[in-house]
């Protein structure tokens, strides 16, 4: 399981840069329109039932679906337990400097916080 999880994360990391400008624009819209103070981007190998679709996978094996959601929706859909909201907020990084990304596939889900500027995944 850990090996599979690492493989999924490596695959995401190799594809991340091509989505970065789209994420920047979406995060600005979410923050500027006060949709949420806790935006979350979902990268999934299968069509997630979360948020608003930003990108549709073109290749189900090698590509990703990308959706924009929020902490509020993750709680409403029981992805994040309501008793863990404060814990989540403590690990959530400044959305003006970092993205919050939920990387998912059929077997695993994990959060990543790559910086908006700089080299992603170098120290997180």
Secondary structure, DSSP 8 states (H G I E B T S, - for coil): -HHHHHHHHHHHHHHGGGGHHHHHHHHHHHHHTTS-SSEEEEEESS--SSSEEEE--SSTTT--EEEEEEHHHHHHTTSS-GGGHHHHHHH---TTTB--EEEE-SS-EEEE--BSSS-TTS--
